[in-house]
């Protein structure tokens, strides 16, 4: 399911317009992104937890040239599914 399909589904289930649902979805996504940029954790009951993990700098090999390259340290967003979501997916 992509964003357009999700917006259509929520619109049909709630009776809200697709425009309103898109606005709410975009605002919620912006709030999650802003919190992650600040290094905060975002926990949504029944869904899971978004967090940021730090990746250390490392050396890697370019597969085409076999040249050793440096990969700088970075941050990566991660999502950990909550128990309710895991149970729903597993049919419990």
C-alpha positions in Angstrom: 0.0 0.0 0.0 1.4 3.4 -0.9 0.5 6.9 0.3 -2.3 7.4 -2.3 -3.9 4.1 -1.4 -3.6 4.8 2.3 -5.2 8.2 1.9 -8.1 6.7 -0.1 -8.7 4.0 2.5 -8.7 6.4 5.4 -11.0 8.8 3.4 -13.5 6.0 2.8 -13.4 4.7 6.4 -13.8 8.2 8.0 -15.9 10.1 5.5 -13.2 12.9 5.4 -12.1 14.2 2.0 -8.9 12.9 0.5 -7.5 16.5 0.7 -8.2 16.6 4.5 -6.7 13.2 5.0 -3.6 14.1 3.0 -3.1 17.3 5.0 -3.4 15.4 8.3 -1.0 12.6 7.1 1.6 15.1 5.8 1.4 17.1 9.1 1.8 13.9 11.1 4.8 12.8 9.0 6.4 16.2 9.4 6.0 16.0 13.1 7.7 12.6 13.2 10.5 13.8 11.0 11.1 16.9 13.1 11.2 14.9 16.3 13.7 12.4 14.7 15.9 15.3 13.5 16.0 16.5 17.1 17.1 13.0 18.2 13.8 12.2 19.9 12.1 8.9 19.9 8.5 8.7 18.6 6.3 6.0 20.0 2.8 5.4 18.7 0.8 2.9 20.8 -0.4 0.0 18.8 2.0 0.7 15.9 5.6 0.9 17.2 8.6 3.1 17.8 10.6 5.3 15.5 14.2 6.1 16.6 17.5 7.3 15.3 20.6 5.2 15.4 24.1 6.4 14.9 26.3 4.6 12.5 30.1 4.8 13.0 32.5 5.7 10.3 34.0 2.7 8.5 36.0 1.5 5.6 34.4 -0.3 2.7 35.3 -1.7 -0.7 33.9 -0.4 -3.9 32.8 -3.6 -5.7 33.6 -2.3 -9.2 37.1 -1.0 -8.6 38.0 -2.9 -5.5 39.2 0.4 -4.1 39.1 1.0 -0.3 36.7 3.9 0.5 35.8 5.7 3.7 32.2 5.8 4.7 31.5 8.7 7.0 29.5 8.4 10.3 25.8 9.0 9.8 22.4 8.7 11.5 19.7 6.3 10.3 16.0 6.3 11.2 14.8 2.9 12.4 11.3 1.5 13.1 10.6 -1.2 15.7 7.1 -2.7 15.4 5.1 -2.8 18.7 3.6 -6.0 20.1 0.0 -5.1 19.0 1.2 -4.8 15.3 3.3 -7.9 15.5 0.3 -9.9 16.9 -2.0 -8.5 14.2 0.3 -9.5 11.4 0.8 -13.0 13.0 -3.0 -13.4 13.3 -3.1 -13.5 17.1 
